Amino acid sequence: MNMLLPKLAPIRDKKWLDFQKEEMACLFTNVRSHDYETVDPCHVGSLGTGIKRGDDETLPIMHRFHKLGHDKGEWTMWRNNIPDAVLREALRAYARELYRAWKVSQ
């Protein structure tokens, strides 16, 4: 049976985006916004052509990387720049989620 799930409106939170711009360091360089370049909240993926994912799915990256993602392709930008330590932590978090889901199903 094909069950339809309700569509949820993406989260929009300007305060969170402003916090990333003003207070957080770039995920790739660990540098905060300064006089020459800003940190941009970067939406990971899209909900369709021209529709950004929710603001809860953003990561802080320097403007040059954000622009590169728009110019060369988002996934190319991520693959070429994400630090090994970040990828390792993401994979560990994903592995833990898989384990938790499996454990609940037992």
N, C-alpha and C positions, 0 to 999 in steps of 0.2 A: 504494500500500500504506500502511496506517495503522500507524505504528510507535508503540508505547507507550514512554514514557520512565519510568524509575523515579522514584517520589516520594522526594524528599530531605527529611529531617527539618529543620525550621527551626532555625537556630543560636540557642541560648540562652546568653547570656554576661552574668551579673550584674556582673562587674567592668567590662565595657565600658559598661553602663548607668549604673553608679555613677560612672565617669569622666566621662561626659557630664553628669551632674547636678552633680558637684562641681567640675569643671575647665573645662568648655567653655562658651563664650558662646552665647547665643541666635542662631540663624541670621538672624533678622529684625532684632533690635535691637542685637546685638553686646554685650549685657549678660549678666554671669554671675549665678548665683544669689546672692541677698542676703537680708537679714532679712525682706523683705516679699513676695518671690516667688522661686520656684525655677525652674530650668531642668529641663524634663522631656525624656527621650528619647521621641520620637514615632515610632511605627512607621508607615511609609509604605505604605498599603494594607492588605489583609487576605488571608488564604488562604481565607476563607469566613466565614460568620456566626460571630462570636465567636472567630475564630482569628487571632491576630496573625501578621504576617510575622516573619521571623527578626530577631534583634537586630542583625544586620549591616545591616539596612535601616531604621535609626533615624537621626533627625536631632535635634539639640538645639534646642528652642524653649521660650520662656517658658510657664509653666503656663496663663496666660490664653489663649494661642493654642491650646494643646493642648485646653483645655476648649471653646473655640470650635469646634474641629474635631469634637468629639463632639456639641456642641449644634446646630450649623448645617450640618454636613457637612464631611468632610475636604477635599474638593477645592475647595469654596468658600473654606475657610480658607487653603489653599495659594495659590489664585489671587489672593486679596485681599492677601496679606502678603509673598509671596516677593520679595525685592529683584531688580531688573533684573540686577545683576551676577551674582547666583547663578544666575538663569535662563540668562543668557548662557553661563556656564561649564558648566552642565549640558548645554546644547544643543551646545556645542563638544565636550564629552566624548562625547556621543552620536554626533555627526558623525564623530569620530575612530574610534569603534568600528565604525560602518558602513563607513568606508573600509578599516579593517583586515580586516574580514570579507570585503569585496569583493576586496581584494588577495590574500588567502589563496586565494580561489576561482579566481583567474586562473591 
